């Protein structure tokens, strides 16, 4: 007798979910023909009405639009890297809603152990040979990510809870780099099969923006974090180089950001929190192009932020002084070089970690970054902002 309640095979699961999602996204329309995919990087941007569509459903649509999960085999382990820099709620950290949706989808698709974790920022947690100070788990509990992860069936893995002598392994950047032998990353990267990157969307008083590439800083040891900030001239280059280590470059399958709220000033912890009436989800298997579109989303959100709040943002005027203070107070060291800052974070001429990452990870900027829209139409002023930066080579795919 046929068991109608038997769990579908992985292939059946992808076919059922993916087919339904694709039909929802396209509404029976065919996609316009595009140029060769070899010179194109695609970023899926899902826009939805939270009054009509549950966040979990929108997350699934965005996730399955950006990847068919062909990389996931039955029983594979997945590390879902959240941004839990502090005990603050979203958008200072990853949204619990997106975490719960992603973990649930991975478990349904046949993943084995799904880990969720991070190590909070040095203002909140220090993991040292003589003992830890602060607790990432406590921060996860306070900001809602712990409950979301556990209720979806994930295992919590905080790097500061691993005994110090085994907590980190060398992160070897291919080719010439600015780390030398001072980059150490969480040892679990050597053990898991895949990584899914779930950053937040926010300004950062030192880096300019805190997106997918910046989320990689959570993998590194306290000493490496000190080196990142102390040798400030190469700050952006070193962020890009973290993402080039094989443990990340070869295992990261998807970067996805829920933008229902954006931290549009200051950051990474406090700042102006802007609620979006029509949220977006940005998803791509290419972390750099994800960040390029996420950055434009952040700039669009800043355009909706009150002028009084923007005027209080210390970036870029005070960033170097704040980095100097941070290094001195946290590690008792002196920042040896000036931190580079940029008036226009989206300019292709600005040596930001996004522009460095295109060169380091991909050998240069693609011929085109193609936005594949889903759900509701994208806001006209958002599209206009994209069009105002022709050097970024961003195009919104038309549905015809």
QUISULPE-V144777 format. One record per residue. N is the residue number from 1. PHI is phi in radians with two decimals (* if undefined). NEAR is the number of other C-alpha atoms within 8 Angstrom. Layout:
BEGIN
N_PHI_NEAR + N_PHI_NEAR
END
This chain:
BEGIN
1_*_2 + 2_-1.27_3 + 3_-1.60_5 + 4_-1.26_4 + 5_-1.87_4 + 6_-1.17_5 + 7_-1.13_4 + 8_-1.16_7 + 9_-1.16_6 + 10_-1.02_9 + 11_-1.09_7 + 12_-1.12_8 + 13_-1.04_11 + 14_-1.13_12 + 15_-1.12_8 + 16_-1.17_8 + 17_-1.22_9 + 18_-1.10_12 + 19_-1.13_9 + 20_-1.14_8 + 21_-1.12_11 + 22_-1.09_9 + 23_-1.11_9 + 24_-1.10_8 + 25_-1.19_9 + 26_-1.60_11 + 27_0.97_6 + 28_1.46_5 + 29_-1.59_7 + 30_-1.73_7 + 31_-1.34_8 + 32_-1.12_8 + 33_-1.17_4 + 34_-2.17_5 + 35_-1.27_5 + 36_-0.96_6 + 37_-1.19_7 + 38_-1.10_4 + 39_-1.88_8 + 40_-2.11_12 + 41_-1.98_11 + 42_-1.90_11 + 43_-2.25_17 + 44_-1.58_15 + 45_-2.15_13 + 46_-1.68_14 + 47_-2.01_14 + 48_-2.57_12 + 49_-1.73_10 + 50_-1.13_9 + 51_-1.32_5 + 52_-1.94_6 + 53_-2.23_9 + 54_-1.15_8 + 55_-1.00_9 + 56_-1.03_10 + 57_-1.20_9 + 58_-1.14_12 + 59_-1.10_13 + 60_-1.06_11 + 61_-1.07_11 + 62_-1.15_15 + 63_-1.05_11 + 64_-1.36_12 + 65_-1.34_11 + 66_-1.54_12 + 67_-2.64_10 + 68_-1.59_8 + 69_1.14_7 + 70_-1.13_6 + 71_-1.34_5 + 72_-1.65_9 + 73_-1.81_8 + 74_-0.90_9 + 75_1.52_8 + 76_-1.09_13 + 77_-1.59_12 + 78_-2.32_14 + 79_-1.81_12 + 80_-1.69_13 + 81_-1.53_13 + 82_-1.63_14 + 83_-1.84_13 + 84_-2.16_15 + 85_-1.11_13 + 86_-2.63_13 + 87_-1.59_11 + 88_-1.24_10 + 89_-1.45_10 + 90_-1.13_10 + 91_-1.56_13 + 92_-1.21_17 + 93_-2.34_16 + 94_-1.04_15 + 95_-1.23_12 + 96_-1.01_10 + 97_-1.11_9 + 98_-1.23_13 + 99_-1.10_14 + 100_-1.09_13 + 101_-1.14_13 + 102_-1.22_11 + 103_-1.08_14 + 104_-1.05_10 + 105_-1.13_9 + 106_-1.09_10 + 107_-1.14_11 + 108_-1.13_7 + 109_-1.42_11 + 110_1.88_12 + 111_-1.10_15 + 112_-1.46_10 + 113_-1.24_10 + 114_-1.96_15 + 115_-1.70_12 + 116_-2.21_13 + 117_-3.04_12 + 118_-3.13_14 + 119_-2.25_13 + 120_-1.09_14 + 121_-1.11_10 + 122_-1.14_8 + 123_-1.25_6 + 124_-2.06_11 + 125_-2.46_14 + 126_-2.21_12 + 127_-1.98_11 + 128_-2.19_8 + 129_-1.03_7 + 130_-1.49_4 + 131_2.34_7 + 132_-1.56_11 + 133_-2.18_8 + 134_1.42_7 + 135_-2.59_11 + 136_-1.12_14 + 137_-1.06_8 + 138_-1.09_8 + 139_-1.15_13 + 140_-1.07_12 + 141_-1.18_11 + 142_-1.24_10 + 143_-1.61_14 + 144_1.63_10 + 145_-1.30_13 + 146_-1.11_11 + 147_-1.09_8 + 148_-1.09_12 + 149_-1.16_16 + 150_-1.19_10 + 151_-1.17_8 + 152_-1.57_10 + 153_1.68_10 + 154_-1.51_12 + 155_-1.70_10 + 156_-1.51_10 + 157_-2.37_9 + 158_-1.71_11 + 159_-1.09_11 + 160_-1.32_14 + 161_-1.66_6 + 162_-1.44_8 + 163_-0.86_7 + 164_-0.96_11 + 165_-1.19_6 + 166_-2.10_8 + 167_-1.27_11 + 168_-2.34_12 + 169_-2.22_9 + 170_-1.09_9 + 171_-1.83_10 + 172_-1.74_8 + 173_-1.42_12 + 174_-1.10_7 + 175_1.27_4 + 176_-1.16_5 + 177_-2.70_9 + 178_-1.82_8 + 179_-1.72_8 + 180_1.07_6 + 181_-1.81_6 + 182_-1.84_9 + 183_-1.78_12 + 184_-2.24_11 + 185_-2.12_12 + 186_-1.00_12 + 187_-1.11_10 + 188_-1.13_6 + 189_-1.07_9 + 190_-1.37_6 + 191_-1.91_6 + 192_-1.53_11 + 193_-1.46_8 + 194_-2.49_11 + 195_-2.24_14 + 196_-2.02_13 + 197_-1.79_13 + 198_-2.11_14 + 199_-1.35_16 + 200_-1.79_17 + 201_-2.03_17 + 202_-2.83_16 + 203_-1.18_15 + 204_-2.48_13 + 205_-1.13_13 + 206_-1.89_12 + 207_-1.56_9 + 208_1.58_12 + 209_-2.59_11 + 210_-2.07_16 + 211_-2.28_13 + 212_-1.20_15 + 213_-1.12_14 + 214_-1.14_9 + 215_-1.07_13 + 216_-1.17_11 + 217_-1.07_9 + 218_-1.09_11 + 219_-1.34_10 + 220_-1.66_13 + 221_-1.25_12 + 222_-1.05_10 + 223_-1.10_7 + 224_-1.13_11 + 225_-1.12_10 + 226_-1.10_10 + 227_-1.09_9 + 228_-0.97_12 + 229_-1.48_11 + 230_-1.18_13 + 231_-1.54_11 + 232_-1.22_13 + 233_-1.07_9 + 234_-1.77_9 + 235_-0.91_12 + 236_-1.19_12 + 237_-1.11_12 + 238_-1.19_13 + 239_-1.08_14 + 240_-1.08_14 + 241_-1.20_13 + 242_-0.99_11 + 243_-1.24_12 + 244_-1.59_12 + 245_-1.15_12 + 246_-0.98_9 + 247_-1.04_9 + 248_-1.74_11 + 249_-1.06_9 + 250_-1.58_6 + 251_-2.08_10 + 252_-1.31_12 + 253_-1.75_9 + 254_-2.78_14 + 255_-2.10_16 + 256_-2.43_14 + 257_-2.23_13 + 258_-1.51_13 + 259_-2.02_12 + 260_-1.68_10 + 261_-2.41_12 + 262_-2.25_14 + 263_-1.57_16 + 264_-1.64_15 + 265_-2.41_15 + 266_1.02_15 + 267_1.38_14 + 268_-1.52_12 + 269_-1.81_10 + 270_-1.83_8 + 271_2.61_10 + 272_-1.42_10 + 273_-1.74_10 + 274_-1.74_11 + 275_-1.50_7 + 276_-1.68_9 + 277_-1.13_6 + 278_-2.12_9 + 279_-1.10_13 + 280_-2.14_11 + 281_-2.21_15 + 282_-1.87_16 + 283_-2.50_15 + 284_-2.81_15 + 285_-1.42_12 + 286_-1.97_11 + 287_-1.10_11 + 288_-1.23_11 + 289_-1.21_12 + 290_-0.93_16 + 291_-1.19_12 + 292_-1.09_10 + 293_-1.30_10 + 294_-1.08_12 + 295_-1.08_11 + 296_-1.13_11 + 297_-1.12_9 + 298_-1.12_13 + 299_-1.12_8 + 300_-1.09_11 + 301_-1.16_11 + 302_-1.11_10 + 303_-1.17_6 + 304_-1.77_7 + 305_-1.60_11 + 306_-0.97_6 + 307_-1.00_6 + 308_-1.10_6 + 309_-1.24_10 + 310_-1.08_10 + 311_-1.15_6 + 312_-1.59_7 + 313_-1.23_8 + 314_-1.32_9 + 315_-1.47_12 + 316_-1.71_12 + 317_-1.07_6 + 318_-1.86_8 + 319_-1.10_13 + 320_-1.09_12 + 321_-1.11_7 + 322_-1.19_9 + 323_-1.15_12 + 324_-1.02_11 + 325_-1.12_8 + 326_-1.06_8 + 327_-1.14_15 + 328_-1.13_11 + 329_-1.26_8 + 330_-1.38_8 + 331_-2.00_7 + 332_1.22_7 + 333_-1.89_8 + 334_-2.00_8 + 335_-1.15_13 + 336_-1.48_7 + 337_-2.50_8 + 338_-1.36_8 + 339_-1.31_11 + 340_-1.30_8 + 341_-2.30_10 + 342_-2.44_8 + 343_-1.21_5 + 344_-2.13_6 + 345_-1.18_8 + 346_-1.60_9 + 347_-1.18_9 + 348_-1.19_8 + 349_-1.45_4 + 350_-1.41_10 + 351_-1.36_9 + 352_-1.48_9 + 353_-1.15_12 + 354_-1.19_12 + 355_-1.16_11 + 356_-1.08_12 + 357_-1.13_14 + 358_-1.02_12 + 359_-1.25_10 + 360_-1.28_11 + 361_-1.56_8 + 362_-2.24_8 + 363_1.33_7 + 364_2.40_7 + 365_-1.27_8 + 366_-1.20_9 + 367_-1.11_7 + 368_-2.72_11 + 369_-1.82_14 + 370_-1.78_12 + 371_-1.46_12 + 372_-1.81_10 + 373_-1.37_12 + 374_-2.48_12 + 375_1.30_9 + 376_-1.31_8 + 377_-1.05_7 + 378_-1.22_8 + 379_-1.06_6 + 380_-1.09_6 + 381_-1.25_7 + 382_-1.20_10 + 383_-1.10_10 + 384_-1.11_8 + 385_-1.11_10 + 386_-1.04_11 + 387_-1.18_8 + 388_-1.38_6 + 389_-2.13_10 + 390_-1.07_8 + 391_-1.14_6 + 392_-1.36_9 + 393_1.05_10 + 394_-1.67_11 + 395_-2.33_9 + 396_-1.59_9 + 397_-1.16_9 + 398_-1.52_6 + 399_-1.76_8 + 400_-2.08_6
END
